[in-house]
Amino acid sequence: MDAPREVARDVLRAVRERDAYANLVLPGLLRERRVSGRDAAFATELAYGACRSIGMLDAVIEACAGRAVEEIDGPLLDVLRLGVYQLLRTRVGAHAAVDTSVELVRAEFGSGKAGFVNAVLRRAGEREQGEWVDRLAPQDPLGHMAFEYAHPVWIAQAFADALGASAAELGELLAADDERPAVHLIARPGAITAEELALVTGGEPGRWSPYAVYLVGGDPGALEPVREGLAGVQDEGSQLVALALTRAELLGPDGGRWLDLCAGPGGKAALLGSLADIDGYRVDAVEPAEHRAELVRKATRDLPVTVHVADGRDSGLVPGYDRILVDAPCTGLGALRRRPEARWRRTPADVRELTVLQRELLTAAWDLLRPGGVVVYSTCSPHLPETVAVVADVVRRTGAEELDTRPLLPGVTELGDGPAAQLWPHRHGTDAMFVAALRKPR
């Protein structure tokens, strides 16, 4: 059997049957089945690409099968999605896409069901992707664009709202969000420079963060600097969020008490800890889930970081922090490139509960902040109810001074009208991170 396609099929099956995360299932399957090199890259493209494209793929499958996808046996639907993805969104030849899919079904279920899959895929292959888009996409411009670039309409609308006066960039944004992102590494400050890391890994130094390196292909976990803890995997946008906290101007001296209130899985806490270590400062890191707290401990090993297993809304910590980071739980709409199935799981109903939590966390951080201190609020979502609305509510209730965040990201262009900063995949090559800085008046 075709090992890369089997792996991709089993990822789709795990996502469908167990609500698994593709980016967690795939690496384990590749290791377990000893799939590497070009085969691993192909399996990754098929699995992640098909997960990202489910909305479009299902519409084509329904048109070709003459029935709703809910009426198709799950294991057959997985293979159909994999086959239609190859036909419409890759350079795989139609003959190979159809025949390998049919063989996957025949080996598991026999010739009868294989015949159904063969018939559906041959109909799907009669048109190019653009022809299917013209035939099946909604007629309104936003709905058409969302279908073409494999996004739910409500998410496309949320992006358009966040772009505001730049909403004409929506197509460019959706296209960038529909692509597999490059791997971003972080060179741990004080351990290795970005230039050294780029030289060792064959990558390129990042555009915006002084610690970022862009990796072209390969398994980052296999790199010696990553294995030795000199470097890690972290989106450049996340690096910029942590750096913004360290650059914000305080009123009065920095006493060296820093706090990461939503620390799991530990990437930002590790960067803050590395920078704090240089100046003799300390970082407290709060994470409510023990298994994620353990990830924070591992990420911050040998750094001046103390991990607390607690709810950030009621941490029990002593107030008086100079700098606090609230990288709040959110819908993750800004990181859809890295979580391929997430766009089809999130719903507008998720937003209300999350915004309540976000307000509570930011308020708790405010209570822990000393007068003259700064809290940075961030989300990996540009969705307005999770970003500017949360900040505006806390500013109104506390009298916080909202700082212009854009100077805290020196050299980064097109961050919006301020005072908060918004990163975008199509402009910056990062996740769509939102960053706002609030200072407590004396």
C-alpha positions as a Markdown table, in Angstrom:
| # | Residue | x | y | z |
|---|---|---|---|---|
| 1 | Met | 0.0 | 0.0 | 0.0 |
| 2 | Asp | 0.9 | 3.7 | -0.4 |
| 3 | Ala | 2.5 | 4.6 | 2.9 |
| 4 | Pro | 2.1 | 8.5 | 2.7 |
| 5 | Arg | -1.5 | 8.3 | 1.6 |
| 6 | Glu | -2.3 | 5.7 | 4.3 |
| 7 | Val | -0.8 | 8.1 | 6.9 |
| 8 | Ala | -2.8 | 11.0 | 5.6 |
| 9 | Arg | -6.0 | 8.9 | 5.5 |
| 10 | Asp | -5.5 | 7.8 | 9.1 |
| 11 | Val | -4.9 | 11.5 | 10.2 |
| 12 | Leu | -8.3 | 12.4 | 8.6 |
| 13 | Arg | -9.9 | 9.5 | 10.3 |
| 14 | Ala | -8.6 | 10.5 | 13.7 |
| 15 | Val | -9.7 | 14.1 | 13.2 |
| 16 | Arg | -13.2 | 12.9 | 12.2 |
| 17 | Glu | -13.7 | 10.1 | 14.7 |
| 18 | Arg | -11.9 | 11.4 | 17.8 |
| 19 | Asp | -11.8 | 15.2 | 17.3 |
| 20 | Ala | -8.1 | 14.7 | 17.2 |
| 21 | Tyr | -5.6 | 17.5 | 16.3 |
| 22 | Ala | -3.9 | 16.8 | 13.0 |
| 23 | Asn | -0.7 | 18.5 | 14.0 |
| 24 | Leu | -0.5 | 16.2 | 17.0 |
| 25 | Val | -1.5 | 12.9 | 15.3 |
| 26 | Leu | 0.6 | 13.2 | 12.2 |
| 27 | Pro | 4.2 | 13.3 | 13.7 |
| 28 | Gly | 3.5 | 10.2 | 15.8 |
| 29 | Leu | 2.2 | 8.3 | 12.7 |
| 30 | Leu | 5.2 | 9.3 | 10.7 |
| 31 | Arg | 7.6 | 8.0 | 13.4 |
| 32 | Glu | 5.6 | 4.9 | 14.1 |
| 33 | Arg | 5.5 | 3.9 | 10.4 |
| 34 | Arg | 9.0 | 5.1 | 9.6 |
| 35 | Val | 7.9 | 7.5 | 6.9 |
| 36 | Ser | 10.5 | 10.1 | 6.3 |
| 37 | Gly | 12.0 | 12.5 | 3.7 |
| 38 | Arg | 9.9 | 13.2 | 0.6 |
| 39 | Asp | 7.2 | 10.7 | 1.6 |
| 40 | Ala | 6.8 | 12.4 | 5.0 |
| 41 | Ala | 6.5 | 15.8 | 3.3 |
| 42 | Phe | 3.9 | 14.4 | 0.9 |
| 43 | Ala | 1.9 | 12.8 | 3.7 |
| 44 | Thr | 2.0 | 16.2 | 5.6 |
| 45 | Glu | 0.8 | 18.1 | 2.6 |
| 46 | Leu | -2.1 | 15.7 | 2.0 |
| 47 | Ala | -3.2 | 15.5 | 5.6 |
| 48 | Tyr | -3.0 | 19.2 | 6.4 |
| 49 | Gly | -4.2 | 20.3 | 3.1 |
| 50 | Ala | -7.3 | 18.1 | 3.1 |
| 51 | Cys | -8.1 | 19.2 | 6.7 |
| 52 | Arg | -7.9 | 22.9 | 5.7 |
| 53 | Ser | -10.1 | 22.3 | 2.7 |
| 54 | Ile | -12.9 | 20.3 | 4.1 |
| 55 | Gly | -15.6 | 22.8 | 3.3 |
| 56 | Met | -14.9 | 22.9 | -0.4 |
| 57 | Leu | -14.1 | 19.2 | -0.6 |
| 58 | Asp | -17.4 | 18.2 | 1.0 |
| 59 | Ala | -19.4 | 20.5 | -1.4 |
| 60 | Val | -17.7 | 18.8 | -4.4 |
| 61 | Ile | -18.3 | 15.3 | -3.0 |
| 62 | Glu | -21.9 | 16.1 | -2.4 |
| 63 | Ala | -22.3 | 17.3 | -5.9 |
| 64 | Cys | -20.7 | 14.2 | -7.4 |
| 65 | Ala | -22.2 | 11.6 | -5.0 |
| 66 | Gly | -25.7 | 13.1 | -5.2 |
| 67 | Arg | -26.1 | 12.8 | -1.4 |
| 68 | Ala | -25.1 | 14.7 | 1.7 |
| 69 | Val | -21.7 | 13.9 | 3.2 |
| 70 | Glu | -23.5 | 12.9 | 6.4 |
| 71 | Glu | -25.0 | 10.0 | 4.5 |
| 72 | Ile | -21.6 | 8.7 | 3.4 |
| 73 | Asp | -19.8 | 6.1 | 5.5 |
| 74 | Gly | -17.1 | 7.9 | 7.5 |
| 75 | Pro | -14.1 | 5.9 | 6.3 |
| 76 | Leu | -15.2 | 6.3 | 2.7 |
| 77 | Leu | -15.6 | 10.1 | 3.3 |
| 78 | Asp | -12.0 | 10.3 | 4.6 |
| 79 | Val | -10.7 | 8.7 | 1.4 |
| 80 | Leu | -12.9 | 10.8 | -0.8 |
| 81 | Arg | -11.7 | 14.0 | 0.8 |
| 82 | Leu | -8.1 | 12.8 | 0.3 |
| 83 | Gly | -8.8 | 12.0 | -3.4 |
| 84 | Val | -10.7 | 15.2 | -4.2 |
| 85 | Tyr | -8.0 | 17.3 | -2.5 |
| 86 | Gln | -5.3 | 15.7 | -4.8 |
| 87 | Leu | -7.5 | 16.2 | -7.9 |
| 88 | Leu | -8.3 | 19.8 | -7.3 |
| 89 | Arg | -5.5 | 21.3 | -5.1 |
| 90 | Thr | -2.3 | 19.5 | -5.9 |
| 91 | Arg | -0.2 | 18.6 | -8.9 |
| 92 | Val | -0.9 | 14.9 | -8.5 |
| 93 | Gly | -2.1 | 13.3 | -11.7 |
| 94 | Ala | -5.8 | 12.5 | -11.9 |
| 95 | His | -5.0 | 8.8 | -12.7 |
| 96 | Ala | -2.8 | 8.5 | -9.6 |
| 97 | Ala | -5.2 | 10.4 | -7.3 |
| 98 | Val | -8.2 | 8.2 | -8.3 |
| 99 | Asp | -6.4 | 4.8 | -8.4 |
| 100 | Thr | -4.6 | 5.1 | -5.1 |
| 101 | Ser | -7.8 | 6.2 | -3.4 |
| 102 | Val | -9.7 | 3.3 | -4.9 |
| 103 | Glu | -7.0 | 0.9 | -3.7 |
| 104 | Leu | -7.2 | 2.3 | -0.2 |
| 105 | Val | -10.9 | 1.5 | 0.0 |
| 106 | Arg | -10.6 | -1.9 | -1.8 |
| 107 | Ala | -8.0 | -3.1 | 0.6 |
| 108 | Glu | -10.2 | -2.3 | 3.6 |
| 109 | Phe | -13.7 | -2.7 | 2.4 |
| 110 | Gly | -13.7 | -4.7 | -0.9 |
| 111 | Ser | -14.7 | -3.9 | -4.5 |
| 112 | Gly | -18.3 | -2.7 | -3.9 |
| 113 | Lys | -17.4 | 0.4 | -1.9 |
| 114 | Ala | -14.3 | 0.9 | -4.0 |
| 115 | Gly | -16.6 | 1.3 | -7.1 |
| 116 | Phe | -18.5 | 4.0 | -5.3 |
| 117 | Val | -15.3 | 5.9 | -4.5 |
| 118 | Asn | -14.1 | 5.5 | -8.1 |
| 119 | Ala | -17.3 | 6.9 | -9.5 |
| 120 | Val | -17.4 | 9.9 | -7.3 |
| 121 | Leu | -13.7 | 10.8 | -7.9 |
| 122 | Arg | -14.0 | 10.4 | -11.6 |
| 123 | Arg | -16.9 | 12.9 | -11.6 |
| 124 | Ala | -14.9 | 15.3 | -9.4 |
| 125 | Gly | -11.9 | 15.1 | -11.8 |
| 126 | Glu | -14.1 | 16.2 | -14.8 |
| 127 | Arg | -13.7 | 19.9 | -13.6 |
| 128 | Glu | -10.8 | 22.0 | -12.4 |
| 129 | Gln | -10.9 | 23.7 | -9.0 |
| 130 | Gly | -11.9 | 27.0 | -10.5 |
| 131 | Glu | -14.8 | 25.5 | -12.4 |
| 132 | Trp | -16.1 | 23.8 | -9.2 |
| 133 | Val | -15.7 | 27.2 | -7.4 |
| 134 | Asp | -17.8 | 28.9 | -10.0 |
| 135 | Arg | -20.4 | 26.2 | -9.9 |
| 136 | Leu | -20.7 | 25.7 | -6.1 |
| 137 | Ala | -19.6 | 28.9 | -4.4 |
| 138 | Pro | -22.1 | 31.4 | -3.1 |
| 139 | Gln | -22.7 | 34.3 | -5.4 |
| 140 | Asp | -22.0 | 37.1 | -2.9 |
| 141 | Pro | -18.4 | 38.3 | -3.0 |
| 142 | Leu | -17.5 | 37.4 | 0.6 |
| 143 | Gly | -19.1 | 34.0 | 0.4 |
| 144 | His | -17.5 | 33.3 | -2.9 |
| 145 | Met | -14.1 | 34.3 | -1.6 |
| 146 | Ala | -14.6 | 32.2 | 1.6 |
| 147 | Phe | -15.5 | 29.1 | -0.5 |
| 148 | Glu | -12.6 | 29.6 | -2.9 |
| 149 | Tyr | -10.0 | 29.8 | 0.0 |
| 150 | Ala | -11.6 | 27.1 | 2.2 |
| 151 | His | -12.9 | 29.2 | 5.1 |
| 152 | Pro | -16.3 | 29.3 | 6.8 |
| 153 | Val | -18.1 | 32.5 | 5.9 |
| 154 | Trp | -18.3 | 33.7 | 9.5 |
| 155 | Ile | -14.5 | 33.6 | 9.8 |
| 156 | Ala | -14.0 | 35.4 | 6.5 |
| 157 | Gln | -16.5 | 38.1 | 7.8 |
| 158 | Ala | -14.5 | 38.3 | 11.1 |
| 159 | Phe | -11.3 | 38.9 | 9.1 |
| 160 | Ala | -13.0 | 41.5 | 6.9 |
| 161 | Asp | -14.2 | 43.4 | 10.0 |
| 162 | Ala | -10.8 | 43.3 | 11.6 |
| 163 | Leu | -9.2 | 44.6 | 8.4 |
| 164 | Gly | -11.5 | 47.6 | 8.5 |
| 165 | Ala | -10.6 | 50.1 | 5.9 |
| 166 | Ser | -8.2 | 47.6 | 4.4 |
| 167 | Ala | -10.9 | 45.0 | 3.8 |
| 168 | Ala | -9.9 | 45.0 | 0.1 |
| 169 | Glu | -7.0 | 42.8 | 1.3 |
| 170 | Leu | -9.3 | 40.0 | 2.4 |
| 171 | Gly | -8.6 | 37.8 | -0.6 |
| 172 | Glu | -4.9 | 38.1 | -0.1 |
| 173 | Leu | -5.3 | 37.3 | 3.6 |
| 174 | Leu | -7.5 | 34.3 | 3.0 |
| 175 | Ala | -5.0 | 33.0 | 0.4 |
| 176 | Ala | -2.1 | 33.3 | 2.8 |
| 177 | Asp | -4.2 | 31.7 | 5.5 |
| 178 | Asp | -4.9 | 28.8 | 3.1 |
| 179 | Glu | -1.2 | 28.0 | 2.7 |
| 180 | Arg | 1.0 | 25.8 | 4.9 |
| 181 | Pro | 3.2 | 28.2 | 6.9 |
| 182 | Ala | 6.9 | 28.1 | 7.2 |
| 183 | Val | 8.5 | 26.8 | 10.4 |
| 184 | His | 9.8 | 29.6 | 12.6 |
| 185 | Leu | 12.5 | 28.9 | 15.1 |
| 186 | Ile | 13.6 | 31.0 | 18.1 |
| 187 | Ala | 17.2 | 31.3 | 19.1 |
| 188 | Arg | 17.2 | 31.4 | 22.9 |
| 189 | Pro | 18.7 | 34.7 | 24.1 |
| 190 | Gly | 22.0 | 34.2 | 25.8 |
| 191 | Ala | 22.4 | 30.7 | 24.4 |
| 192 | Ile | 22.7 | 31.2 | 20.6 |
| 193 | Thr | 22.2 | 34.0 | 18.2 |
| 194 | Ala | 19.8 | 34.0 | 15.3 |
| 195 | Glu | 22.7 | 34.2 | 12.9 |
| 196 | Glu | 24.4 | 31.2 | 14.5 |
| 197 | Leu | 21.2 | 29.3 | 14.5 |
| 198 | Ala | 20.5 | 30.1 | 10.8 |
| 199 | Leu | 24.1 | 28.9 | 9.9 |
| 200 | Val | 23.7 | 25.6 | 11.8 |
| 201 | Thr | 20.2 | 24.8 | 10.5 |
| 202 | Gly | 20.5 | 26.2 | 7.0 |
| 203 | Gly | 17.6 | 28.6 | 7.7 |
| 204 | Glu | 17.3 | 32.4 | 7.3 |
| 205 | Pro | 17.2 | 35.1 | 10.0 |
| 206 | Gly | 13.7 | 36.5 | 10.6 |
| 207 | Arg | 12.5 | 39.8 | 9.4 |
| 208 | Trp | 11.0 | 41.2 | 12.6 |
| 209 | Ser | 12.3 | 39.4 | 15.7 |
| 210 | Pro | 16.0 | 39.5 | 16.5 |
| 211 | Tyr | 15.7 | 35.9 | 17.6 |
| 212 | Ala | 13.7 | 34.4 | 14.7 |
| 213 | Val | 15.0 | 32.0 | 12.1 |
| 214 | Tyr | 12.9 | 30.7 | 9.1 |
| 215 | Leu | 13.4 | 27.0 | 8.5 |
| 216 | Val | 12.9 | 25.7 | 5.0 |
| 217 | Gly | 11.7 | 22.1 | 5.2 |
| 218 | Gly | 12.8 | 19.3 | 7.5 |
| 219 | Asp | 11.8 | 18.2 | 11.0 |
| 220 | Pro | 12.7 | 20.9 | 13.5 |
| 221 | Gly | 12.6 | 18.4 | 16.3 |
| 222 | Ala | 15.6 | 16.6 | 14.7 |
| 223 | Leu | 17.8 | 19.7 | 14.8 |
| 224 | Glu | 20.7 | 19.6 | 17.3 |
| 225 | Pro | 20.1 | 23.1 | 18.6 |
| 226 | Val | 16.4 | 22.3 | 19.3 |
| 227 | Arg | 17.3 | 19.0 | 20.9 |
| 228 | Glu | 19.8 | 20.7 | 23.2 |
| 229 | Gly | 17.5 | 23.5 | 24.2 |
| 230 | Leu | 19.4 | 26.2 | 22.5 |
| 231 | Ala | 16.4 | 26.9 | 20.2 |
| 232 | Gly | 12.7 | 26.1 | 19.9 |
| 233 | Val | 9.8 | 26.3 | 17.5 |
| 234 | Gln | 7.8 | 29.5 | 17.9 |
| 235 | Asp | 6.0 | 31.7 | 15.4 |
| 236 | Glu | 7.7 | 35.0 | 15.0 |
| 237 | Gly | 4.5 | 36.8 | 15.9 |
| 238 | Ser | 4.5 | 35.1 | 19.3 |
| 239 | Gln | 8.1 | 36.2 | 19.8 |
| 240 | Leu | 7.1 | 39.8 | 19.1 |
| 241 | Val | 4.3 | 39.6 | 21.7 |
| 242 | Ala | 6.8 | 38.7 | 24.5 |
| 243 | Leu | 9.3 | 41.3 | 23.3 |
| 244 | Ala | 6.7 | 44.0 | 23.4 |
| 245 | Leu | 6.2 | 43.3 | 27.1 |
| 246 | Thr | 9.9 | 43.7 | 27.8 |
| 247 | Arg | 10.1 | 47.0 | 25.8 |
| 248 | Ala | 7.1 | 48.8 | 27.2 |
| 249 | Glu | 8.0 | 51.9 | 29.2 |
| 250 | Leu | 7.3 | 51.7 | 32.9 |
| 251 | Leu | 6.8 | 54.5 | 35.4 |
| 252 | Gly | 9.6 | 54.0 | 37.8 |
| 253 | Pro | 12.4 | 51.4 | 37.8 |
| 254 | Asp | 11.8 | 47.8 | 36.7 |
| 255 | Gly | 12.0 | 45.7 | 39.9 |
| 256 | Gly | 12.4 | 42.5 | 38.0 |
| 257 | Arg | 9.0 | 40.9 | 38.9 |
| 258 | Trp | 7.5 | 39.6 | 35.7 |
| 259 | Leu | 4.4 | 37.4 | 35.2 |
| 260 | Asp | 3.1 | 35.2 | 32.4 |
| 261 | Leu | -0.5 | 34.7 | 33.5 |
| 262 | Cys | -1.5 | 32.2 | 30.7 |
| 263 | Ala | 1.8 | 30.4 | 30.3 |
| 264 | Gly | 1.1 | 27.0 | 28.7 |
| 265 | Pro | 2.7 | 25.4 | 26.7 |
| 266 | Gly | 5.6 | 27.7 | 27.6 |
| 267 | Gly | 7.1 | 29.3 | 24.5 |
| 268 | Lys | 6.6 | 32.9 | 25.6 |
| 269 | Ala | 7.5 | 32.1 | 29.2 |
| 270 | Ala | 10.8 | 30.6 | 27.9 |
| 271 | Leu | 11.6 | 33.8 | 26.0 |
| 272 | Leu | 10.7 | 36.0 | 28.9 |
| 273 | Gly | 12.8 | 33.8 | 31.2 |
| 274 | Ser | 15.8 | 34.0 | 28.9 |
| 275 | Leu | 15.6 | 37.8 | 28.8 |
| 276 | Ala | 15.0 | 38.1 | 32.6 |
| 277 | Asp | 18.0 | 35.9 | 33.2 |
| 278 | Ile | 20.3 | 38.3 | 31.5 |
| 279 | Asp | 19.2 | 41.1 | 33.9 |
| 280 | Gly | 18.9 | 39.1 | 37.0 |
| 281 | Tyr | 15.1 | 39.3 | 37.0 |
| 282 | Arg | 12.5 | 36.5 | 37.7 |
| 283 | Val | 9.3 | 35.3 | 36.0 |
| 284 | Asp | 6.3 | 33.7 | 37.5 |
| 285 | Ala | 4.3 | 31.5 | 35.1 |
| 286 | Val | 0.7 | 30.5 | 35.7 |
| 287 | Glu | -1.0 | 27.5 | 34.1 |
| 288 | Pro | -4.2 | 25.8 | 35.4 |
| 289 | Ala | -3.7 | 22.4 | 33.8 |
| 290 | Glu | -1.0 | 20.2 | 35.3 |
| 291 | His | 0.0 | 18.5 | 32.1 |
| 292 | Arg | 0.5 | 21.9 | 30.4 |
| 293 | Ala | 2.3 | 23.2 | 33.5 |
| 294 | Glu | 4.8 | 20.4 | 33.0 |
| 295 | Leu | 5.3 | 21.6 | 29.5 |
| 296 | Val | 6.1 | 25.0 | 30.8 |
| 297 | Arg | 8.6 | 23.5 | 33.3 |
| 298 | Lys | 10.4 | 21.7 | 30.5 |
| 299 | Ala | 10.4 | 24.8 | 28.3 |
| 300 | Thr | 11.9 | 26.9 | 31.0 |
| 301 | Arg | 14.3 | 24.5 | 32.5 |
| 302 | Asp | 17.4 | 26.2 | 34.0 |
| 303 | Leu | 15.8 | 29.6 | 33.6 |
| 304 | Pro | 14.6 | 31.9 | 36.5 |
| 305 | Val | 11.0 | 30.9 | 36.0 |
| 306 | Thr | 8.7 | 29.6 | 38.8 |
| 307 | Val | 5.6 | 27.7 | 37.5 |
| 308 | His | 2.4 | 27.9 | 39.5 |
| 309 | Val | -0.5 | 25.5 | 38.8 |
| 310 | Ala | -3.4 | 27.8 | 39.3 |
| 311 | Asp | -6.3 | 29.6 | 37.6 |
| 312 | Gly | -5.1 | 32.9 | 36.3 |
| 313 | Arg | -8.3 | 34.6 | 37.5 |
| 314 | Asp | -7.6 | 33.6 | 41.1 |
| 315 | Ser | -3.9 | 32.8 | 41.2 |
| 316 | Gly | -3.2 | 33.7 | 44.8 |
| 317 | Leu | 0.0 | 35.5 | 43.8 |
| 318 | Val | 1.1 | 38.6 | 45.7 |
| 319 | Pro | 0.4 | 41.9 | 43.7 |
| 320 | Gly | 3.2 | 44.2 | 42.7 |
| 321 | Tyr | 4.4 | 42.9 | 39.3 |
| 322 | Asp | 6.2 | 45.3 | 37.0 |
| 323 | Arg | 5.3 | 43.5 | 33.8 |
| 324 | Ile | 2.5 | 41.0 | 33.1 |
| 325 | Leu | 1.7 | 39.1 | 29.9 |
| 326 | Val | -1.9 | 38.0 | 29.3 |
| 327 | Asp | -1.8 | 35.8 | 26.2 |
| 328 | Ala | -5.4 | 34.8 | 26.6 |
| 329 | Pro | -7.2 | 31.7 | 25.5 |
| 330 | Cys | -9.0 | 32.6 | 22.3 |
| 331 | Thr | -10.7 | 31.2 | 19.2 |
| 332 | Gly | -7.3 | 30.8 | 17.5 |
| 333 | Leu | -8.6 | 32.3 | 14.3 |
| 334 | Gly | -5.2 | 33.9 | 13.7 |
| 335 | Ala | -3.4 | 30.6 | 13.8 |
| 336 | Leu | -5.6 | 28.6 | 11.5 |
| 337 | Arg | -2.6 | 27.9 | 9.2 |
| 338 | Arg | -1.0 | 25.8 | 11.9 |
| 339 | Arg | -4.2 | 24.1 | 13.1 |
| 340 | Pro | -5.6 | 22.9 | 9.8 |
| 341 | Glu | -8.9 | 21.4 | 11.1 |
| 342 | Ala | -9.7 | 24.2 | 13.6 |
| 343 | Arg | -11.6 | 26.5 | 11.1 |
| 344 | Trp | -14.3 | 23.8 | 10.7 |
| 345 | Arg | -14.6 | 23.2 | 14.5 |
| 346 | Arg | -15.0 | 26.7 | 15.8 |
| 347 | Thr | -18.4 | 28.4 | 15.7 |
| 348 | Pro | -19.6 | 31.9 | 16.5 |
| 349 | Ala | -21.1 | 30.4 | 19.7 |
| 350 | Asp | -17.5 | 29.9 | 21.1 |
| 351 | Val | -16.8 | 33.6 | 21.2 |
| 352 | Arg | -19.1 | 34.7 | 24.0 |
| 353 | Glu | -17.7 | 32.3 | 26.6 |
| 354 | Leu | -14.1 | 33.1 | 25.6 |
| 355 | Thr | -14.6 | 36.9 | 25.8 |
| 356 | Val | -15.9 | 36.5 | 29.3 |
| 357 | Leu | -12.8 | 34.6 | 30.2 |
| 358 | Gln | -10.5 | 37.1 | 28.5 |
| 359 | Arg | -12.0 | 40.0 | 30.4 |
| 360 | Glu | -11.7 | 38.2 | 33.7 |
| 361 | Leu | -8.0 | 37.3 | 33.0 |
| 362 | Leu | -7.1 | 40.8 | 32.0 |
| 363 | Thr | -8.9 | 42.2 | 35.1 |
| 364 | Ala | -7.0 | 39.8 | 37.3 |
| 365 | Ala | -3.7 | 40.8 | 35.7 |
| 366 | Trp | -4.6 | 44.5 | 36.3 |
| 367 | Asp | -5.1 | 43.8 | 40.0 |
| 368 | Leu | -1.7 | 42.1 | 40.2 |
| 369 | Leu | 0.1 | 45.0 | 38.5 |
| 370 | Arg | 1.9 | 47.7 | 40.5 |
| 371 | Pro | 1.2 | 51.4 | 39.8 |
| 372 | Gly | 3.3 | 52.4 | 36.8 |
| 373 | Gly | 3.5 | 48.8 | 35.6 |
| 374 | Val | 2.5 | 47.5 | 32.2 |
| 375 | Val | 0.3 | 44.6 | 31.2 |
| 376 | Val | 0.4 | 43.3 | 27.6 |
| 377 | Tyr | -2.8 | 41.6 | 26.3 |
| 378 | Ser | -2.5 | 39.4 | 23.3 |
| 379 | Thr | -4.6 | 36.8 | 21.4 |
| 380 | Cys | -3.8 | 34.7 | 18.4 |
| 381 | Ser | -7.1 | 36.0 | 16.9 |
| 382 | Pro | -7.9 | 39.2 | 15.2 |
| 383 | His | -11.6 | 38.9 | 15.9 |
| 384 | Leu | -12.8 | 42.2 | 17.2 |
| 385 | Pro | -14.9 | 40.9 | 20.1 |
| 386 | Glu | -11.8 | 39.2 | 21.4 |
| 387 | Thr | -9.4 | 42.1 | 20.9 |
| 388 | Val | -10.3 | 45.7 | 20.8 |
| 389 | Ala | -13.6 | 45.1 | 22.6 |
| 390 | Val | -12.0 | 43.3 | 25.5 |
| 391 | Val | -9.3 | 46.0 | 25.9 |
| 392 | Ala | -11.9 | 48.9 | 25.6 |
| 393 | Asp | -14.0 | 47.3 | 28.4 |
| 394 | Val | -11.1 | 47.0 | 30.8 |
| 395 | Val | -9.8 | 50.5 | 30.0 |
| 396 | Arg | -13.3 | 51.9 | 30.7 |
| 397 | Arg | -13.6 | 50.1 | 34.0 |
| 398 | Thr | -10.1 | 50.6 | 35.3 |
| 399 | Gly | -8.9 | 53.9 | 33.9 |
| 400 | Ala | -5.9 | 52.2 | 32.3 |
| 401 | Glu | -3.6 | 54.2 | 30.1 |
| 402 | Glu | -3.5 | 52.5 | 26.7 |
| 403 | Leu | 0.0 | 52.8 | 25.2 |
| 404 | Asp | 0.7 | 52.9 | 21.5 |
| 405 | Thr | 1.9 | 49.3 | 21.0 |
| 406 | Arg | 3.4 | 49.9 | 17.5 |
| 407 | Pro | 6.7 | 51.4 | 18.7 |
| 408 | Leu | 7.2 | 48.3 | 20.8 |
| 409 | Leu | 7.5 | 46.3 | 17.6 |
| 410 | Pro | 10.4 | 48.4 | 16.0 |
| 411 | Gly | 10.8 | 47.9 | 12.3 |
| 412 | Val | 7.5 | 46.1 | 11.8 |
| 413 | Thr | 5.3 | 47.9 | 9.2 |
| 414 | Glu | 1.6 | 48.0 | 8.6 |
| 415 | Leu | 0.4 | 47.4 | 12.1 |
| 416 | Gly | -2.8 | 49.3 | 11.8 |
| 417 | Asp | -4.0 | 52.6 | 13.1 |
| 418 | Gly | -3.1 | 52.0 | 16.8 |
| 419 | Pro | -2.9 | 52.2 | 19.6 |
| 420 | Ala | -3.0 | 48.3 | 19.5 |
| 421 | Ala | -1.0 | 46.4 | 16.9 |
| 422 | Gln | -2.3 | 43.7 | 14.6 |
| 423 | Leu | -0.1 | 41.2 | 12.8 |
| 424 | Trp | -1.3 | 39.4 | 9.7 |
| 425 | Pro | -0.1 | 36.4 | 7.7 |
| 426 | His | -0.3 | 38.1 | 4.3 |
| 427 | Arg | 1.6 | 41.2 | 5.6 |
| 428 | His | 4.1 | 39.9 | 8.0 |
| 429 | Gly | 4.3 | 36.1 | 7.4 |
| 430 | Thr | 3.2 | 35.5 | 11.1 |
| 431 | Asp | 0.1 | 34.3 | 12.8 |
| 432 | Ala | -2.5 | 37.1 | 13.1 |
| 433 | Met | -1.5 | 38.1 | 16.6 |
| 434 | Phe | -3.2 | 41.1 | 18.3 |
| 435 | Val | -1.1 | 43.0 | 20.9 |
| 436 | Ala | -2.2 | 45.8 | 23.2 |
| 437 | Ala | -0.3 | 47.4 | 26.1 |
| 438 | Leu | -1.9 | 49.0 | 29.2 |
| 439 | Arg | -0.1 | 51.0 | 31.9 |
| 440 | Lys | -1.5 | 51.4 | 35.4 |
| 441 | Pro | -1.5 | 55.1 | 36.5 |
| 442 | Arg | 0.4 | 56.0 | 39.6 |
